[in-house]
């Protein structure tokens, strides 16, 4: 289980870096064909995600990933969940990964803002 956590966390960090660099080519390979992202701004399919990455002019603020956990879902899939501190806010994040053609791909990704009771991070 530790190896799966390390592998998926490394891929997740690459995805954060690619999002900051607006690397659409990375995301085209990283996302499964059926991929969905659920965030406070809505639900996007793969084409919507690629468009958002290409058109979003904002740079990502510095971020810190903490408390990563993994839930294996059989030999070819798993859920990575963690907390991210990002620009003074805290989000709870989960990504479902599936393995096809020898590659791990993101099939589903969700970002949930921490409640006001949880508070912002300094």
DOLOBA-941161 format. One line per 3 residues: number of its first residue (from 0); for each residue z, y, x of N, C-alpha, C, O. Coordinates in pm, 1 decimal. Example, Ala and Ser with C-alpha at 12.3 -4.5 7.8 and 13.67 -1.06 7.14 Angstrom:
2
0	780.0/-569.0/1319.0/780.0/-450.0/1230.0/780.0/-330.0/1320.0/846.5/-331.9/1423.6; 708.0/-225.0/1285.0/714.0/-106.0/1367.0/787.0/3.0/1290.0/803.9/113.8/1340.9 .
This chain:
122
0	0.0/-119.6/83.5/0.0/0.0/0.0/0.0/125.1/87.3/-62.9/224.5/51.2; 68.3/122.6/200.2/74.0/238.0/290.0/-65.1/274.5/340.3/-97.6/392.9/350.1; -148.3/174.7/372.7/-282.8/202.9/421.8/-366.4/273.0/315.0/-439.4/367.2/345.9 .
3	-356.5/228.4/190.3/-432.0/290.8/82.2/-390.1/436.4/64.6/-474.8/523.3/44.3; -261.1/463.1/72.2/-212.1/600.5/62.6/-272.6/686.1/173.8/-321.4/795.9/147.2; -270.0/638.1/296.2/-323.0/714.8/409.0/-472.5/740.2/393.9/-519.7/850.9/420.0 .
6	-546.0/639.8/352.6/-691.5/653.5/337.4/-725.2/755.4/229.5/-804.8/846.5/252.3; -664.8/740.3/112.0/-698.5/829.7/0.8/-647.1/971.2/24.7/-712.6/1067.4/-15.5; -532.5/986.0/88.7/-481.6/1119.1/119.0/-574.1/1190.2/218.1/-597.2/1310.4/205.5 .
9	-626.7/1117.8/315.4/-721.1/1177.0/409.8/-847.5/1224.3/337.5/-896.7/1333.9/364.2; -899.5/1143.2/247.3/-1018.4/1181.6/170.8/-987.9/1303.4/84.7/-1070.5/1394.1/74.3; -871.7/1306.3/23.7/-832.2/1418.3/-61.8/-826.4/1548.7/18.4/-870.1/1653.4/-29.2 .
12	-772.8/1541.7/139.0/-767.7/1660.5/224.9/-908.9/1706.8/261.7/-935.5/1826.9/267.3; -998.7/1612.3/286.6/-1138.1/1647.8/312.8/-1198.8/1718.9/191.5/-1277.2/1812.5/207.2; -1163.0/1674.8/71.3/-1214.3/1737.8/-50.4/-1164.4/1881.2/-63.9/-1240.7/1969.4/-103.3 .
15	-1037.2/1905.7/-31.7/-984.3/2042.1/-34.9/-1060.5/2130.3/63.4/-1098.4/2242.5/29.8; -1082.9/2079.9/184.7/-1156.1/2156.8/285.4/-1299.5/2183.1/241.1/-1351.3/2293.0/260.8; -1363.7/2083.4/181.7/-1501.5/2099.2/134.2/-1508.9/2198.9/19.0/-1605.3/2274.7/8.9 .
18	-1408.2/2199.4/-67.7/-1406.4/2296.8/-177.4/-1395.0/2438.0/-120.6/-1462.3/2529.5/-168.0; -1311.5/2455.8/-21.1/-1294.5/2587.5/39.8/-1423.1/2633.3/109.4/-1454.3/2752.4/110.8; -1497.1/2538.7/166.7/-1621.2/2570.2/238.0/-1742.3/2573.6/144.2/-1854.1/2600.4/188.1 .
21	-1720.2/2546.5/15.9/-1830.1/2541.1/-82.7/-1934.8/2437.4/-41.7/-2055.0/2462.0/-51.6; -1888.2/2322.4/3.9/-1974.5/2215.3/53.7/-2018.4/2125.4/-62.0/-1957.0/2022.0/-88.7; -2124.2/2166.0/-129.3/-2175.6/2092.5/-244.7/-2224.8/1954.1/-202.0/-2207.9/1857.4/-276.3 .
24	-2284.4/1943.2/-85.2/-2334.6/1813.6/-37.2/-2220.4/1712.3/-25.7/-2236.8/1596.3/-63.3; -2104.8/1755.6/26.1/-1988.7/1666.5/33.9/-1952.5/1617.8/-106.3/-1934.8/1498.0/-128.5; -1941.8/1710.5/-199.5/-1898.7/1674.7/-335.0/-2000.0/1586.9/-407.2/-1961.6/1503.9/-489.7 .
27	-2127.4/1603.4/-378.0/-2229.2/1518.7/-440.2/-2204.7/1371.5/-404.0/-2225.6/1282.7/-486.7; -2160.5/1346.6/-281.3/-2130.4/1209.3/-236.9/-1988.9/1166.1/-273.6/-1964.5/1048.6/-301.4; -1896.8/1260.1/-273.6/-1754.8/1233.0/-297.7/-1727.3/1192.6/-442.6/-1641.4/1108.3/-468.3 .
30	-1799.0/1251.8/-535.8/-1774.6/1226.2/-678.2/-1853.7/1106.0/-727.6/-1969.4/1087.0/-690.1; -1790.1/1024.6/-812.6/-1863.8/917.7/-878.4/-1959.2/981.0/-979.6/-1942.7/1097.6/-1015.4; -2056.9/906.6/-1025.1/-2154.2/960.4/-1119.9/-2087.1/1007.3/-1248.8/-2132.0/1104.3/-1309.8 .
33	-1980.2/939.8/-1290.9/-1912.0/970.2/-1417.1/-1793.7/1065.3/-1400.1/-1715.8/1083.2/-1493.8; -1779.0/1125.3/-1285.3/-1659.6/1203.7/-1251.7/-1630.6/1314.9/-1351.7/-1720.7/1379.4/-1405.3; -1501.0/1334.6/-1374.4/-1451.3/1445.3/-1456.4/-1337.1/1513.3/-1382.2/-1259.1/1449.0/-1312.0 .
36	-1329.2/1644.8/-1399.6/-1213.3/1720.7/-1352.9/-1152.6/1789.0/-1473.8/-1222.9/1850.8/-1553.7; -1020.1/1777.1/-1486.4/-946.6/1844.8/-1592.4/-854.1/1945.1/-1523.5/-771.2/1907.8/-1440.5; -869.6/2072.5/-1559.1/-786.0/2177.2/-1500.8/-751.2/2276.8/-1610.7/-803.1/2266.6/-1721.9 .
39	-665.1/2371.4/-1581.6/-630.1/2470.1/-1683.5/-751.9/2545.3/-1738.8/-746.0/2599.5/-1849.1; -861.5/2548.9/-1663.3/-980.1/2619.1/-1711.6/-1075.3/2530.3/-1790.5/-1176.8/2578.8/-1840.4; -1044.8/2401.1/-1803.1/-1128.0/2315.2/-1886.9/-1161.2/2182.2/-1824.7/-1102.0/2141.6/-1724.7 .
42	-1258.5/2113.7/-1886.2/-1304.7/1982.6/-1842.0/-1447.6/1997.5/-1791.4/-1533.8/2050.9/-1861.2; -1472.2/1950.0/-1669.6/-1605.7/1957.1/-1611.1/-1653.7/1817.6/-1573.4/-1577.0/1735.8/-1522.8; -1783.1/1791.4/-1599.0/-1844.8/1669.1/-1550.3/-1898.9/1693.3/-1409.7/-1880.7/1801.8/-1354.4 .
45	-1964.5/1594.3/-1351.9/-2008.3/1605.7/-1213.1/-2098.3/1727.0/-1192.2/-2077.7/1802.8/-1097.4; -2196.6/1746.7/-1277.6/-2287.0/1861.1/-1260.7/-2211.7/1993.2/-1273.7/-2239.8/2088.0/-1200.3; -2116.6/2000.2/-1366.2/-2035.5/2120.9/-1381.9/-1949.4/2147.1/-1259.7/-1931.0/2262.0/-1219.4 .
48	-1896.5/2040.3/-1200.8/-1814.6/2053.1/-1079.8/-1899.1/2106.8/-964.6/-1857.6/2198.7/-894.0; -2018.0/2049.1/-945.9/-2105.9/2092.9/-837.9/-2146.6/2239.0/-856.3/-2151.2/2315.5/-759.9; -2175.6/2276.6/-979.2/-2211.6/2415.5/-1008.9/-2093.8/2509.3/-979.8/-2111.3/2616.2/-921.3 .
51	-1973.6/2467.6/-1021.6/-1854.4/2548.9/-998.5/-1829.0/2569.7/-849.2/-1795.2/2680.0/-806.2; -1845.0/2464.7/-771.6/-1824.1/2475.6/-626.4/-1925.5/2571.5/-565.3/-1890.2/2654.5/-481.6; -2050.9/2560.2/-607.0/-2156.4/2644.9/-551.0/-2140.4/2791.2/-590.5/-2170.6/2880.4/-511.2 .
54	-2093.3/2816.5/-712.4/-2090.8/2953.8/-765.8/-1957.4/3025.0/-750.8/-1951.5/3146.8/-768.0; -1850.5/2953.5/-719.4/-1718.2/3014.1/-713.6/-1702.8/3095.0/-584.2/-1703.9/3037.3/-475.5; -1688.6/3226.8/-594.3/-1681.4/3309.0/-473.2/-1543.3/3314.3/-408.5/-1529.4/3365.3/-297.3 .
57	-1441.3/3262.4/-476.3/-1304.3/3276.0/-424.7/-1276.8/3179.8/-310.0/-1319.2/3064.2/-312.3; -1205.7/3229.0/-210.6/-1156.4/3142.1/-104.4/-1024.9/3082.0/-150.3/-947.8/3145.7/-222.1; -1000.5/2960.8/-108.9/-872.9/2898.0/-141.7/-763.1/2958.7/-54.8/-782.2/2978.1/65.3 .
60	-648.8/2988.6/-114.8/-536.1/3031.1/-30.9/-484.4/2910.7/48.6/-517.9/2796.0/18.8; -404.0/2938.5/147.9/-342.8/2829.7/224.2/-267.9/2737.9/128.1/-208.5/2784.1/30.7; -271.0/2610.3/155.6/-206.5/2514.2/66.4/-129.9/2411.0/147.9/-157.1/2388.2/265.8 .
63	-33.9/2350.0/80.9/44.5/2242.6/140.9/55.3/2129.3/40.5/96.7/2150.2/-73.6; 18.4/2010.4/82.7/31.5/1890.8/-0.2/164.8/1825.7/34.0/198.4/1808.4/151.1; 240.5/1789.7/-69.9/368.6/1723.9/-45.0/389.6/1610.1/-143.0/326.3/1604.1/-248.4 .
66	478.4/1521.2/-106.6/523.3/1409.8/-189.1/409.0/1323.7/-244.0/407.1/1294.3/-363.5; 312.8/1282.3/-158.7/203.7/1199.0/-209.3/252.3/1059.8/-247.7/339.1/1001.6/-182.6; 194.2/1009.1/-354.5/225.7/874.0/-403.7/95.2/805.7/-441.5/-3.7/871.5/-473.8 .
69	96.2/674.2/-437.2/-23.6/598.0/-471.3/11.5/491.5/-575.2/117.8/429.6/-569.6; -78.8/471.9/-668.7/-67.8/362.4/-764.4/-195.6/279.7/-750.2/-301.5/322.8/-795.7; -187.8/161.2/-687.9/-306.5/77.2/-677.3/-345.9/25.8/-816.4/-259.8/-10.6/-896.5 .
72	-474.1/23.3/-843.4/-523.8/-26.2/-972.3/-619.1/-142.9/-948.8/-726.0/-150.3/-1009.3; -579.7/-232.5/-861.7/-666.5/-341.6/-822.0/-724.6/-309.5/-685.8/-695.6/-204.3/-628.9; -805.9/-398.9/-633.4/-859.3/-382.1/-498.6/-960.1/-270.9/-482.9/-986.3/-227.0/-370.9 .
75	-1016.6/-224.6/-590.9/-1125.2/-127.7/-581.5/-1095.4/6.4/-647.0/-1187.6/84.5/-670.8; -969.0/35.1/-676.9/-936.0/165.1/-735.4/-787.6/195.7/-716.9/-706.2/106.7/-692.2; -755.3/323.7/-729.5/-617.0/366.6/-716.5/-601.7/511.1/-759.1/-698.8/586.5/-763.9 .
78	-478.4/548.9/-790.0/-446.8/685.9/-828.5/-362.3/747.6/-717.7/-261.0/691.2/-676.5; -405.1/863.4/-670.5/-328.8/941.4/-574.4/-267.2/1058.2/-650.7/-338.5/1132.7/-717.9; -136.7/1074.6/-641.0/-67.5/1185.4/-707.5/16.2/1258.6/-603.8/73.6/1197.2/-513.8 .
81	22.5/1391.0/-617.6/99.3/1471.5/-522.7/126.2/1608.2/-582.7/77.8/1641.8/-690.8; 204.1/1685.6/-510.2/230.5/1824.6/-544.7/159.7/1910.8/-441.2/160.8/1879.2/-322.3; 98.7/2019.0/-486.0/36.2/2111.4/-392.0/90.8/2251.6/-417.5/96.7/2297.9/-531.4 .
84	129.9/2317.3/-310.4/169.5/2458.2/-314.8/46.6/2536.0/-270.9/-8.7/2512.1/-163.6; 4.6/2629.8/-355.8/-123.6/2695.6/-335.3/-113.0/2841.3/-378.2/-101.2/2870.4/-497.2; -117.1/2931.5/-283.4/-115.6/3072.8/-316.0/2.5/3117.2/-399.0/-12.1/3201.6/-487.5 .
87	120.1/3061.6/-372.0/239.5/3101.0/-445.4/263.2/3023.4/-573.5/361.4/3047.6/-643.6; 173.9/2930.0/-604.7/190.4/2848.1/-724.7/205.7/2702.4/-685.0/169.3/2661.4/-574.8; 260.0/2626.4/-776.7/273.9/2484.2/-754.4/195.2/2410.6/-862.0/204.3/2442.3/-980.6 .
90	117.9/2311.9/-818.5/39.8/2228.8/-909.4/76.1/2083.1/-887.1/105.2/2041.7/-774.8; 74.2/2006.4/-993.8/84.4/1861.7/-984.6/-58.5/1809.4/-997.3/-130.3/1844.5/-1090.9; -98.7/1725.4/-902.5/-238.0/1683.0/-891.9/-245.9/1531.8/-892.9/-161.4/1463.3/-835.3 .
93	-348.9/1480.6/-959.5/-377.5/1337.5/-951.4/-528.4/1318.0/-942.2/-606.2/1388.4/-1006.6; -567.1/1221.4/-861.0/-707.7/1185.6/-845.7/-718.1/1034.7/-855.7/-645.5/961.3/-788.6; -809.2/989.3/-940.1/-838.8/846.8/-952.2/-958.9/818.2/-863.2/-1064.8/879.0/-878.3 .
96	-941.2/725.9/-771.5/-1047.6/686.0/-680.2/-1097.0/547.0/-716.3/-1018.5/458.9/-751.3; -1228.4/528.5/-707.4/-1290.0/397.2/-721.6/-1374.8/371.8/-598.1/-1424.4/464.7/-534.3; -1390.1/246.9/-566.7/-1467.9/211.2/-447.7/-1597.2/145.5/-492.4/-1597.0/46.4/-565.4 .
99	-1708.5/203.7/-446.3/-1838.9/143.3/-475.3/-1929.4/164.0/-354.7/-1922.9/266.9/-287.4; -2012.5/66.6/-328.7/-2102.2/70.5/-212.8/-2025.9/97.3/-83.7/-2076.7/163.5/6.7; -1902.3/44.9/-75.6/-1821.5/58.5/45.3/-1757.0/194.4/64.4/-1697.3/219.4/169.1 .
102	-1767.4/284.2/-35.0/-1710.8/419.7/-23.4/-1612.4/446.2/-134.8/-1631.4/402.0/-248.1; -1506.9/518.9/-101.8/-1414.3/566.5/-203.0/-1471.7/693.6/-263.4/-1512.6/784.6/-191.4; -1474.4/699.3/-396.5/-1525.6/816.5/-466.6/-1425.3/860.4/-573.1/-1355.5/778.0/-632.4 .
105	-1419.4/989.4/-595.8/-1331.0/1043.1/-699.5/-1398.8/1026.7/-834.8/-1511.8/1071.1/-855.2; -1327.5/962.0/-926.8/-1379.4/942.9/-1062.6/-1314.2/1040.0/-1160.4/-1374.3/1077.7/-1261.1; -1190.9/1080.0/-1130.2/-1116.7/1168.6/-1220.1/-1017.1/1247.4/-1137.1/-953.5/1193.8/-1046.4 .
108	-1004.2/1375.8/-1169.3/-912.0/1463.7/-1096.5/-848.9/1557.2/-1197.4/-918.1/1616.2/-1280.3; -716.7/1570.8/-1190.3/-647.4/1661.3/-1281.7/-548.1/1746.6/-1206.1/-476.0/1698.7/-1118.5; -545.5/1876.6/-1242.1/-448.7/1971.6/-1186.0/-366.6/2028.2/-1299.5/-420.7/2084.7/-1394.6 .
111	-235.8/2013.0/-1289.3/-144.0/2063.4/-1391.1/-50.5/2165.6/-1328.0/25.1/2131.9/-1236.8; -54.4/2289.8/-1375.2/39.0/2389.7/-1319.3/183.7/2351.3/-1349.0/215.5/2298.7/-1455.6; 270.0/2379.1/-1252.1/413.8/2357.4/-1274.5/459.3/2451.7/-1384.0/406.6/2562.1/-1398.2 .
114	556.0/2408.3/-1460.3/609.0/2492.5/-1568.3/685.0/2611.1/-1511.6/728.1/2606.2/-1396.4; 702.7/2716.6/-1588.3/780.6/2832.7/-1540.0/920.5/2791.7/-1494.1/976.3/2852.6/-1402.8; 977.0/2689.2/-1556.8/1110.9/2643.8/-1517.3/1109.4/2589.2/-1374.9/1207.6/2601.5/-1301.7 .
117	995.9/2528.1/-1336.0/982.9/2476.3/-1200.0/970.1/2590.0/-1101.8/1020.7/2583.8/-989.8; 900.9/2695.4/-1145.8/892.1/2817.9/-1067.5/779.7/2819.3/-967.0/721.0/2716.1/-934.5; 751.0/2937.8/-918.7/652.2/2955.5/-812.8/715.9/2924.3/-679.6/838.3/2921.1/-666.6 .
120	633.4/2901.8/-583.0/683.9/2873.7/-449.3/671.6/2999.8/-364.9/577.4/3077.6/-379.9; 766.2/3018.0/-278.1/762.7/3135.2/-189.5/693.9/3102.9/-60.7/681.6/3189.3/26.1 .
